[in-house]
Amino acid sequence: MVFDTQGGETQTRSYASLKKGGILVSIVQPPSQDEAAAHGVRAVLAVNQADAETLAKLGALAESGKLLVSVDSVLPFHGVAQALEKIERGHTRGKIVLRVP
């Protein structure tokens, strides 16, 4: 399985790393079904639409310690530019949280 968070050329190169029957799951762009067929794999776009009930369940799991969230850093809301720079460098380990006043 490949979990694609980049799209573009990274997604295209990812097909070669899959074994026959594998799956590429993208969260950024619809994968090419022709490319998937050529490599003998499946490819899907995962779209998540959270609703209030789902978010409440996730919150409860996080509070109970059953769902662990990895936080790279917490920045003030005006630190958006800094957060984007960190993401672009690609060296974050976890989520970047922006604190809203």
Phi and psi restraints in degrees (range 20) as a CNS / XPLOR table:
assign (resid 1 and name C) (resid 2 and name N)
       (resid 2 and name CA) (resid 2 and name C) 1.0 -120.6 20.0 2
assign (resid 2 and name N) (resid 2 and name CA)
       (resid 2 and name C) (resid 3 and name N) 1.0 130.4 20.0 2
assign (resid 2 and name C) (resid 3 and name N)
       (resid 3 and name CA) (resid 3 and name C) 1.0 -106.0 20.0 2
assign (resid 3 and name N) (resid 3 and name CA)
       (resid 3 and name C) (resid 4 and name N) 1.0 105.2 20.0 2
assign (resid 3 and name C) (resid 4 and name N)
       (resid 4 and name CA) (resid 4 and name C) 1.0 -89.2 20.0 2
assign (resid 4 and name N) (resid 4 and name CA)
       (resid 4 and name C) (resid 5 and name N) 1.0 119.3 20.0 2
assign (resid 4 and name C) (resid 5 and name N)
       (resid 5 and name CA) (resid 5 and name C) 1.0 -116.1 20.0 2
assign (resid 5 and name N) (resid 5 and name CA)
       (resid 5 and name C) (resid 6 and name N) 1.0 7.3 20.0 2
assign (resid 5 and name C) (resid 6 and name N)
       (resid 6 and name CA) (resid 6 and name C) 1.0 -115.5 20.0 2
assign (resid 6 and name N) (resid 6 and name CA)
       (resid 6 and name C) (resid 7 and name N) 1.0 -40.8 20.0 2
assign (resid 6 and name C) (resid 7 and name N)
       (resid 7 and name CA) (resid 7 and name C) 1.0 74.8 20.0 2
assign (resid 7 and name N) (resid 7 and name CA)
       (resid 7 and name C) (resid 8 and name N) 1.0 -166.6 20.0 2
assign (resid 7 and name C) (resid 8 and name N)
       (resid 8 and name CA) (resid 8 and name C) 1.0 56.3 20.0 2
assign (resid 8 and name N) (resid 8 and name CA)
       (resid 8 and name C) (resid 9 and name N) 1.0 -138.1 20.0 2
assign (resid 8 and name C) (resid 9 and name N)
       (resid 9 and name CA) (resid 9 and name C) 1.0 -62.1 20.0 2
assign (resid 9 and name N) (resid 9 and name CA)
       (resid 9 and name C) (resid 10 and name N) 1.0 -34.2 20.0 2
assign (resid 9 and name C) (resid 10 and name N)
       (resid 10 and name CA) (resid 10 and name C) 1.0 -61.5 20.0 2
assign (resid 10 and name N) (resid 10 and name CA)
       (resid 10 and name C) (resid 11 and name N) 1.0 -43.6 20.0 2
assign (resid 10 and name C) (resid 11 and name N)
       (resid 11 and name CA) (resid 11 and name C) 1.0 -62.6 20.0 2
assign (resid 11 and name N) (resid 11 and name CA)
       (resid 11 and name C) (resid 12 and name N) 1.0 -45.4 20.0 2
assign (resid 11 and name C) (resid 12 and name N)
       (resid 12 and name CA) (resid 12 and name C) 1.0 -59.5 20.0 2
assign (resid 12 and name N) (resid 12 and name CA)
       (resid 12 and name C) (resid 13 and name N) 1.0 -43.5 20.0 2
assign (resid 12 and name C) (resid 13 and name N)
       (resid 13 and name CA) (resid 13 and name C) 1.0 -68.5 20.0 2
assign (resid 13 and name N) (resid 13 and name CA)
       (resid 13 and name C) (resid 14 and name N) 1.0 -25.2 20.0 2
assign (resid 13 and name C) (resid 14 and name N)
       (resid 14 and name CA) (resid 14 and name C) 1.0 -66.2 20.0 2
assign (resid 14 and name N) (resid 14 and name CA)
       (resid 14 and name C) (resid 15 and name N) 1.0 -28.3 20.0 2
assign (resid 14 and name C) (resid 15 and name N)
       (resid 15 and name CA) (resid 15 and name C) 1.0 -57.8 20.0 2
assign (resid 15 and name N) (resid 15 and name CA)
       (resid 15 and name C) (resid 16 and name N) 1.0 -37.3 20.0 2
assign (resid 15 and name C) (resid 16 and name N)
       (resid 16 and name CA) (resid 16 and name C) 1.0 -67.0 20.0 2
assign (resid 16 and name N) (resid 16 and name CA)
       (resid 16 and name C) (resid 17 and name N) 1.0 -21.3 20.0 2
assign (resid 16 and name C) (resid 17 and name N)
       (resid 17 and name CA) (resid 17 and name C) 1.0 -86.2 20.0 2
assign (resid 17 and name N) (resid 17 and name CA)
       (resid 17 and name C) (resid 18 and name N) 1.0 -5.4 20.0 2
assign (resid 17 and name C) (resid 18 and name N)
       (resid 18 and name CA) (resid 18 and name C) 1.0 -90.6 20.0 2
assign (resid 18 and name N) (resid 18 and name CA)
       (resid 18 and name C) (resid 19 and name N) 1.0 144.1 20.0 2
assign (resid 18 and name C) (resid 19 and name N)
       (resid 19 and name CA) (resid 19 and name C) 1.0 -79.6 20.0 2
assign (resid 19 and name N) (resid 19 and name CA)
       (resid 19 and name C) (resid 20 and name N) 1.0 158.9 20.0 2
assign (resid 19 and name C) (resid 20 and name N)
       (resid 20 and name CA) (resid 20 and name C) 1.0 -53.6 20.0 2
assign (resid 20 and name N) (resid 20 and name CA)
       (resid 20 and name C) (resid 21 and name N) 1.0 134.3 20.0 2
assign (resid 20 and name C) (resid 21 and name N)
       (resid 21 and name CA) (resid 21 and name C) 1.0 87.5 20.0 2
assign (resid 21 and name N) (resid 21 and name CA)
       (resid 21 and name C) (resid 22 and name N) 1.0 -3.9 20.0 2
assign (resid 21 and name C) (resid 22 and name N)
       (resid 22 and name CA) (resid 22 and name C) 1.0 -72.5 20.0 2
assign (resid 22 and name N) (resid 22 and name CA)
       (resid 22 and name C) (resid 23 and name N) 1.0 -178.1 20.0 2
assign (resid 22 and name C) (resid 23 and name N)
       (resid 23 and name CA) (resid 23 and name C) 1.0 -139.8 20.0 2
assign (resid 23 and name N) (resid 23 and name CA)
       (resid 23 and name C) (resid 24 and name N) 1.0 138.7 20.0 2
assign (resid 23 and name C) (resid 24 and name N)
       (resid 24 and name CA) (resid 24 and name C) 1.0 -107.7 20.0 2
assign (resid 24 and name N) (resid 24 and name CA)
       (resid 24 and name C) (resid 25 and name N) 1.0 123.7 20.0 2
assign (resid 24 and name C) (resid 25 and name N)
       (resid 25 and name CA) (resid 25 and name C) 1.0 -114.7 20.0 2
assign (resid 25 and name N) (resid 25 and name CA)
       (resid 25 and name C) (resid 26 and name N) 1.0 119.3 20.0 2
assign (resid 25 and name C) (resid 26 and name N)
       (resid 26 and name CA) (resid 26 and name C) 1.0 -109.7 20.0 2
assign (resid 26 and name N) (resid 26 and name CA)
       (resid 26 and name C) (resid 27 and name N) 1.0 143.2 20.0 2
assign (resid 26 and name C) (resid 27 and name N)
       (resid 27 and name CA) (resid 27 and name C) 1.0 -112.4 20.0 2
assign (resid 27 and name N) (resid 27 and name CA)
       (resid 27 and name C) (resid 28 and name N) 1.0 6.5 20.0 2
assign (resid 27 and name C) (resid 28 and name N)
       (resid 28 and name CA) (resid 28 and name C) 1.0 -120.2 20.0 2
assign (resid 28 and name N) (resid 28 and name CA)
       (resid 28 and name C) (resid 29 and name N) 1.0 -30.3 20.0 2
assign (resid 28 and name C) (resid 29 and name N)
       (resid 29 and name CA) (resid 29 and name C) 1.0 -155.4 20.0 2
assign (resid 29 and name N) (resid 29 and name CA)
       (resid 29 and name C) (resid 30 and name N) 1.0 148.8 20.0 2
assign (resid 29 and name C) (resid 30 and name N)
       (resid 30 and name CA) (resid 30 and name C) 1.0 -61.8 20.0 2
assign (resid 30 and name N) (resid 30 and name CA)
       (resid 30 and name C) (resid 31 and name N) 1.0 127.0 20.0 2
assign (resid 30 and name C) (resid 31 and name N)
       (resid 31 and name CA) (resid 31 and name C) 1.0 -74.5 20.0 2
assign (resid 31 and name N) (resid 31 and name CA)
       (resid 31 and name C) (resid 32 and name N) 1.0 154.7 20.0 2
assign (resid 31 and name C) (resid 32 and name N)
       (resid 32 and name CA) (resid 32 and name C) 1.0 -72.5 20.0 2
assign (resid 32 and name N) (resid 32 and name CA)
       (resid 32 and name C) (resid 33 and name N) 1.0 119.5 20.0 2
assign (resid 32 and name C) (resid 33 and name N)
       (resid 33 and name CA) (resid 33 and name C) 1.0 -71.3 20.0 2
assign (resid 33 and name N) (resid 33 and name CA)
       (resid 33 and name C) (resid 34 and name N) 1.0 -31.5 20.0 2
assign (resid 33 and name C) (resid 34 and name N)
       (resid 34 and name CA) (resid 34 and name C) 1.0 -65.1 20.0 2
assign (resid 34 and name N) (resid 34 and name CA)
       (resid 34 and name C) (resid 35 and name N) 1.0 -43.9 20.0 2
assign (resid 34 and name C) (resid 35 and name N)
       (resid 35 and name CA) (resid 35 and name C) 1.0 -63.3 20.0 2
assign (resid 35 and name N) (resid 35 and name CA)
       (resid 35 and name C) (resid 36 and name N) 1.0 -41.7 20.0 2
assign (resid 35 and name C) (resid 36 and name N)
       (resid 36 and name CA) (resid 36 and name C) 1.0 -62.2 20.0 2
assign (resid 36 and name N) (resid 36 and name CA)
       (resid 36 and name C) (resid 37 and name N) 1.0 -45.7 20.0 2
assign (resid 36 and name C) (resid 37 and name N)
       (resid 37 and name CA) (resid 37 and name C) 1.0 -62.3 20.0 2
assign (resid 37 and name N) (resid 37 and name CA)
       (resid 37 and name C) (resid 38 and name N) 1.0 -39.4 20.0 2
assign (resid 37 and name C) (resid 38 and name N)
       (resid 38 and name CA) (resid 38 and name C) 1.0 -62.9 20.0 2
assign (resid 38 and name N) (resid 38 and name CA)
       (resid 38 and name C) (resid 39 and name N) 1.0 -28.8 20.0 2
assign (resid 38 and name C) (resid 39 and name N)
       (resid 39 and name CA) (resid 39 and name C) 1.0 -97.9 20.0 2
assign (resid 39 and name N) (resid 39 and name CA)
       (resid 39 and name C) (resid 40 and name N) 1.0 -1.1 20.0 2
assign (resid 39 and name C) (resid 40 and name N)
       (resid 40 and name CA) (resid 40 and name C) 1.0 70.1 20.0 2
assign (resid 40 and name N) (resid 40 and name CA)
       (resid 40 and name C) (resid 41 and name N) 1.0 34.2 20.0 2
assign (resid 40 and name C) (resid 41 and name N)
       (resid 41 and name CA) (resid 41 and name C) 1.0 -128.1 20.0 2
assign (resid 41 and name N) (resid 41 and name CA)
       (resid 41 and name C) (resid 42 and name N) 1.0 172.6 20.0 2
assign (resid 41 and name C) (resid 42 and name N)
       (resid 42 and name CA) (resid 42 and name C) 1.0 -103.0 20.0 2
assign (resid 42 and name N) (resid 42 and name CA)
       (resid 42 and name C) (resid 43 and name N) 1.0 156.1 20.0 2
assign (resid 42 and name C) (resid 43 and name N)
       (resid 43 and name CA) (resid 43 and name C) 1.0 -145.2 20.0 2
assign (resid 43 and name N) (resid 43 and name CA)
       (resid 43 and name C) (resid 44 and name N) 1.0 131.9 20.0 2
assign (resid 43 and name C) (resid 44 and name N)
       (resid 44 and name CA) (resid 44 and name C) 1.0 -137.9 20.0 2
assign (resid 44 and name N) (resid 44 and name CA)
       (resid 44 and name C) (resid 45 and name N) 1.0 155.2 20.0 2
assign (resid 44 and name C) (resid 45 and name N)
       (resid 45 and name CA) (resid 45 and name C) 1.0 -101.4 20.0 2
assign (resid 45 and name N) (resid 45 and name CA)
       (resid 45 and name C) (resid 46 and name N) 1.0 124.6 20.0 2
assign (resid 45 and name C) (resid 46 and name N)
       (resid 46 and name CA) (resid 46 and name C) 1.0 -98.3 20.0 2
assign (resid 46 and name N) (resid 46 and name CA)
       (resid 46 and name C) (resid 47 and name N) 1.0 118.4 20.0 2
assign (resid 46 and name C) (resid 47 and name N)
       (resid 47 and name CA) (resid 47 and name C) 1.0 -115.3 20.0 2
assign (resid 47 and name N) (resid 47 and name CA)
       (resid 47 and name C) (resid 48 and name N) 1.0 130.0 20.0 2
assign (resid 47 and name C) (resid 48 and name N)
       (resid 48 and name CA) (resid 48 and name C) 1.0 -115.2 20.0 2
assign (resid 48 and name N) (resid 48 and name CA)
       (resid 48 and name C) (resid 49 and name N) 1.0 123.8 20.0 2
assign (resid 48 and name C) (resid 49 and name N)
       (resid 49 and name CA) (resid 49 and name C) 1.0 -121.0 20.0 2
assign (resid 49 and name N) (resid 49 and name CA)
       (resid 49 and name C) (resid 50 and name N) 1.0 100.5 20.0 2
assign (resid 49 and name C) (resid 50 and name N)
       (resid 50 and name CA) (resid 50 and name C) 1.0 -80.1 20.0 2
assign (resid 50 and name N) (resid 50 and name CA)
       (resid 50 and name C) (resid 51 and name N) 1.0 138.3 20.0 2
assign (resid 50 and name C) (resid 51 and name N)
       (resid 51 and name CA) (resid 51 and name C) 1.0 -113.6 20.0 2
assign (resid 51 and name N) (resid 51 and name CA)
       (resid 51 and name C) (resid 52 and name N) 1.0 172.5 20.0 2
assign (resid 51 and name C) (resid 52 and name N)
       (resid 52 and name CA) (resid 52 and name C) 1.0 -58.5 20.0 2
assign (resid 52 and name N) (resid 52 and name CA)
       (resid 52 and name C) (resid 53 and name N) 1.0 -40.6 20.0 2
assign (resid 52 and name C) (resid 53 and name N)
       (resid 53 and name CA) (resid 53 and name C) 1.0 -64.6 20.0 2
assign (resid 53 and name N) (resid 53 and name CA)
       (resid 53 and name C) (resid 54 and name N) 1.0 -44.9 20.0 2
assign (resid 53 and name C) (resid 54 and name N)
       (resid 54 and name CA) (resid 54 and name C) 1.0 -64.4 20.0 2
assign (resid 54 and name N) (resid 54 and name CA)
       (resid 54 and name C) (resid 55 and name N) 1.0 -43.9 20.0 2
assign (resid 54 and name C) (resid 55 and name N)
       (resid 55 and name CA) (resid 55 and name C) 1.0 -63.0 20.0 2
assign (resid 55 and name N) (resid 55 and name CA)
       (resid 55 and name C) (resid 56 and name N) 1.0 -37.4 20.0 2
assign (resid 55 and name C) (resid 56 and name N)
       (resid 56 and name CA) (resid 56 and name C) 1.0 -64.4 20.0 2
assign (resid 56 and name N) (resid 56 and name CA)
       (resid 56 and name C) (resid 57 and name N) 1.0 -41.1 20.0 2
assign (resid 56 and name C) (resid 57 and name N)
       (resid 57 and name CA) (resid 57 and name C) 1.0 -64.4 20.0 2
assign (resid 57 and name N) (resid 57 and name CA)
       (resid 57 and name C) (resid 58 and name N) 1.0 -42.9 20.0 2
assign (resid 57 and name C) (resid 58 and name N)
       (resid 58 and name CA) (resid 58 and name C) 1.0 -63.9 20.0 2
assign (resid 58 and name N) (resid 58 and name CA)
       (resid 58 and name C) (resid 59 and name N) 1.0 -40.0 20.0 2
assign (resid 58 and name C) (resid 59 and name N)
       (resid 59 and name CA) (resid 59 and name C) 1.0 -60.5 20.0 2
assign (resid 59 and name N) (resid 59 and name CA)
       (resid 59 and name C) (resid 60 and name N) 1.0 -43.5 20.0 2
assign (resid 59 and name C) (resid 60 and name N)
       (resid 60 and name CA) (resid 60 and name C) 1.0 -63.6 20.0 2
assign (resid 60 and name N) (resid 60 and name CA)
       (resid 60 and name C) (resid 61 and name N) 1.0 -41.3 20.0 2
assign (resid 60 and name C) (resid 61 and name N)
       (resid 61 and name CA) (resid 61 and name C) 1.0 -63.7 20.0 2
assign (resid 61 and name N) (resid 61 and name CA)
       (resid 61 and name C) (resid 62 and name N) 1.0 -40.4 20.0 2
assign (resid 61 and name C) (resid 62 and name N)
       (resid 62 and name CA) (resid 62 and name C) 1.0 -65.1 20.0 2
assign (resid 62 and name N) (resid 62 and name CA)
       (resid 62 and name C) (resid 63 and name N) 1.0 -44.4 20.0 2
assign (resid 62 and name C) (resid 63 and name N)
       (resid 63 and name CA) (resid 63 and name C) 1.0 -64.1 20.0 2
assign (resid 63 and name N) (resid 63 and name CA)
       (resid 63 and name C) (resid 64 and name N) 1.0 -33.6 20.0 2
assign (resid 63 and name C) (resid 64 and name N)
       (resid 64 and name CA) (resid 64 and name C) 1.0 -79.6 20.0 2
assign (resid 64 and name N) (resid 64 and name CA)
       (resid 64 and name C) (resid 65 and name N) 1.0 -9.6 20.0 2
assign (resid 64 and name C) (resid 65 and name N)
       (resid 65 and name CA) (resid 65 and name C) 1.0 87.3 20.0 2
assign (resid 65 and name N) (resid 65 and name CA)
       (resid 65 and name C) (resid 66 and name N) 1.0 1.6 20.0 2
assign (resid 65 and name C) (resid 66 and name N)
       (resid 66 and name CA) (resid 66 and name C) 1.0 -80.6 20.0 2
assign (resid 66 and name N) (resid 66 and name CA)
       (resid 66 and name C) (resid 67 and name N) 1.0 -20.9 20.0 2
assign (resid 66 and name C) (resid 67 and name N)
       (resid 67 and name CA) (resid 67 and name C) 1.0 -119.7 20.0 2
assign (resid 67 and name N) (resid 67 and name CA)
       (resid 67 and name C) (resid 68 and name N) 1.0 115.2 20.0 2
assign (resid 67 and name C) (resid 68 and name N)
       (resid 68 and name CA) (resid 68 and name C) 1.0 -97.3 20.0 2
assign (resid 68 and name N) (resid 68 and name CA)
       (resid 68 and name C) (resid 69 and name N) 1.0 133.9 20.0 2
assign (resid 68 and name C) (resid 69 and name N)
       (resid 69 and name CA) (resid 69 and name C) 1.0 -114.1 20.0 2
assign (resid 69 and name N) (resid 69 and name CA)
       (resid 69 and name C) (resid 70 and name N) 1.0 124.9 20.0 2
assign (resid 69 and name C) (resid 70 and name N)
       (resid 70 and name CA) (resid 70 and name C) 1.0 -90.9 20.0 2
assign (resid 70 and name N) (resid 70 and name CA)
       (resid 70 and name C) (resid 71 and name N) 1.0 119.6 20.0 2
assign (resid 70 and name C) (resid 71 and name N)
       (resid 71 and name CA) (resid 71 and name C) 1.0 -111.2 20.0 2
assign (resid 71 and name N) (resid 71 and name CA)
       (resid 71 and name C) (resid 72 and name N) 1.0 119.9 20.0 2
assign (resid 71 and name C) (resid 72 and name N)
       (resid 72 and name CA) (resid 72 and name C) 1.0 -72.7 20.0 2
assign (resid 72 and name N) (resid 72 and name CA)
       (resid 72 and name C) (resid 73 and name N) 1.0 -48.0 20.0 2
assign (resid 72 and name C) (resid 73 and name N)
       (resid 73 and name CA) (resid 73 and name C) 1.0 -162.2 20.0 2
assign (resid 73 and name N) (resid 73 and name CA)
       (resid 73 and name C) (resid 74 and name N) 1.0 157.4 20.0 2
assign (resid 73 and name C) (resid 74 and name N)
       (resid 74 and name CA) (resid 74 and name C) 1.0 -119.3 20.0 2
assign (resid 74 and name N) (resid 74 and name CA)
       (resid 74 and name C) (resid 75 and name N) 1.0 122.0 20.0 2
assign (resid 74 and name C) (resid 75 and name N)
       (resid 75 and name CA) (resid 75 and name C) 1.0 -120.6 20.0 2
assign (resid 75 and name N) (resid 75 and name CA)
       (resid 75 and name C) (resid 76 and name N) 1.0 153.4 20.0 2
assign (resid 75 and name C) (resid 76 and name N)
       (resid 76 and name CA) (resid 76 and name C) 1.0 -66.6 20.0 2
assign (resid 76 and name N) (resid 76 and name CA)
       (resid 76 and name C) (resid 77 and name N) 1.0 157.3 20.0 2
assign (resid 76 and name C) (resid 77 and name N)
       (resid 77 and name CA) (resid 77 and name C) 1.0 -54.8 20.0 2
assign (resid 77 and name N) (resid 77 and name CA)
       (resid 77 and name C) (resid 78 and name N) 1.0 -35.8 20.0 2
assign (resid 77 and name C) (resid 78 and name N)
       (resid 78 and name CA) (resid 78 and name C) 1.0 -73.3 20.0 2
assign (resid 78 and name N) (resid 78 and name CA)
       (resid 78 and name C) (resid 79 and name N) 1.0 0.6 20.0 2
assign (resid 78 and name C) (resid 79 and name N)
       (resid 79 and name CA) (resid 79 and name C) 1.0 -91.8 20.0 2
assign (resid 79 and name N) (resid 79 and name CA)
       (resid 79 and name C) (resid 80 and name N) 1.0 20.9 20.0 2
assign (resid 79 and name C) (resid 80 and name N)
       (resid 80 and name CA) (resid 80 and name C) 1.0 -56.0 20.0 2
assign (resid 80 and name N) (resid 80 and name CA)
       (resid 80 and name C) (resid 81 and name N) 1.0 -44.9 20.0 2
assign (resid 80 and name C) (resid 81 and name N)
       (resid 81 and name CA) (resid 81 and name C) 1.0 -60.3 20.0 2
assign (resid 81 and name N) (resid 81 and name CA)
       (resid 81 and name C) (resid 82 and name N) 1.0 -42.2 20.0 2
assign (resid 81 and name C) (resid 82 and name N)
       (resid 82 and name CA) (resid 82 and name C) 1.0 -63.4 20.0 2
assign (resid 82 and name N) (resid 82 and name CA)
       (resid 82 and name C) (resid 83 and name N) 1.0 -41.0 20.0 2
assign (resid 82 and name C) (resid 83 and name N)
       (resid 83 and name CA) (resid 83 and name C) 1.0 -62.0 20.0 2
assign (resid 83 and name N) (resid 83 and name CA)
       (resid 83 and name C) (resid 84 and name N) 1.0 -44.4 20.0 2
assign (resid 83 and name C) (resid 84 and name N)
       (resid 84 and name CA) (resid 84 and name C) 1.0 -64.0 20.0 2
assign (resid 84 and name N) (resid 84 and name CA)
       (resid 84 and name C) (resid 85 and name N) 1.0 -38.9 20.0 2
assign (resid 84 and name C) (resid 85 and name N)
       (resid 85 and name CA) (resid 85 and name C) 1.0 -61.6 20.0 2
assign (resid 85 and name N) (resid 85 and name CA)
       (resid 85 and name C) (resid 86 and name N) 1.0 -43.3 20.0 2
assign (resid 85 and name C) (resid 86 and name N)
       (resid 86 and name CA) (resid 86 and name C) 1.0 -61.5 20.0 2
assign (resid 86 and name N) (resid 86 and name CA)
       (resid 86 and name C) (resid 87 and name N) 1.0 -42.7 20.0 2
assign (resid 86 and name C) (resid 87 and name N)
       (resid 87 and name CA) (resid 87 and name C) 1.0 -64.7 20.0 2
assign (resid 87 and name N) (resid 87 and name CA)
       (resid 87 and name C) (resid 88 and name N) 1.0 -43.7 20.0 2
assign (resid 87 and name C) (resid 88 and name N)
       (resid 88 and name CA) (resid 88 and name C) 1.0 -64.0 20.0 2
assign (resid 88 and name N) (resid 88 and name CA)
       (resid 88 and name C) (resid 89 and name N) 1.0 -33.7 20.0 2
assign (resid 88 and name C) (resid 89 and name N)
       (resid 89 and name CA) (resid 89 and name C) 1.0 -69.3 20.0 2
assign (resid 89 and name N) (resid 89 and name CA)
       (resid 89 and name C) (resid 90 and name N) 1.0 -23.5 20.0 2
assign (resid 89 and name C) (resid 90 and name N)
       (resid 90 and name CA) (resid 90 and name C) 1.0 75.2 20.0 2
assign (resid 90 and name N) (resid 90 and name CA)
       (resid 90 and name C) (resid 91 and name N) 1.0 23.2 20.0 2
assign (resid 90 and name C) (resid 91 and name N)
       (resid 91 and name CA) (resid 91 and name C) 1.0 -116.1 20.0 2
assign (resid 91 and name N) (resid 91 and name CA)
       (resid 91 and name C) (resid 92 and name N) 1.0 23.2 20.0 2
assign (resid 91 and name C) (resid 92 and name N)
       (resid 92 and name CA) (resid 92 and name C) 1.0 -82.5 20.0 2
assign (resid 92 and name N) (resid 92 and name CA)
       (resid 92 and name C) (resid 93 and name N) 1.0 149.0 20.0 2
assign (resid 92 and name C) (resid 93 and name N)
       (resid 93 and name CA) (resid 93 and name C) 1.0 -125.0 20.0 2
assign (resid 93 and name N) (resid 93 and name CA)
       (resid 93 and name C) (resid 94 and name N) 1.0 90.1 20.0 2
assign (resid 93 and name C) (resid 94 and name N)
       (resid 94 and name CA) (resid 94 and name C) 1.0 112.5 20.0 2
assign (resid 94 and name N) (resid 94 and name CA)
       (resid 94 and name C) (resid 95 and name N) 1.0 -172.8 20.0 2
assign (resid 94 and name C) (resid 95 and name N)
       (resid 95 and name CA) (resid 95 and name C) 1.0 -82.9 20.0 2
assign (resid 95 and name N) (resid 95 and name CA)
       (resid 95 and name C) (resid 96 and name N) 1.0 149.9 20.0 2
assign (resid 95 and name C) (resid 96 and name N)
       (resid 96 and name CA) (resid 96 and name C) 1.0 -102.7 20.0 2
assign (resid 96 and name N) (resid 96 and name CA)
       (resid 96 and name C) (resid 97 and name N) 1.0 122.4 20.0 2
assign (resid 96 and name C) (resid 97 and name N)
       (resid 97 and name CA) (resid 97 and name C) 1.0 -102.7 20.0 2
assign (resid 97 and name N) (resid 97 and name CA)
       (resid 97 and name C) (resid 98 and name N) 1.0 132.6 20.0 2
assign (resid 97 and name C) (resid 98 and name N)
       (resid 98 and name CA) (resid 98 and name C) 1.0 -103.0 20.0 2
assign (resid 98 and name N) (resid 98 and name CA)
       (resid 98 and name C) (resid 99 and name N) 1.0 122.3 20.0 2
assign (resid 98 and name C) (resid 99 and name N)
       (resid 99 and name CA) (resid 99 and name C) 1.0 -81.9 20.0 2
assign (resid 99 and name N) (resid 99 and name CA)
       (resid 99 and name C) (resid 100 and name N) 1.0 121.3 20.0 2
assign (resid 99 and name C) (resid 100 and name N)
       (resid 100 and name CA) (resid 100 and name C) 1.0 -95.5 20.0 2
assign (resid 100 and name N) (resid 100 and name CA)
       (resid 100 and name C) (resid 101 and name N) 1.0 128.3 20.0 2
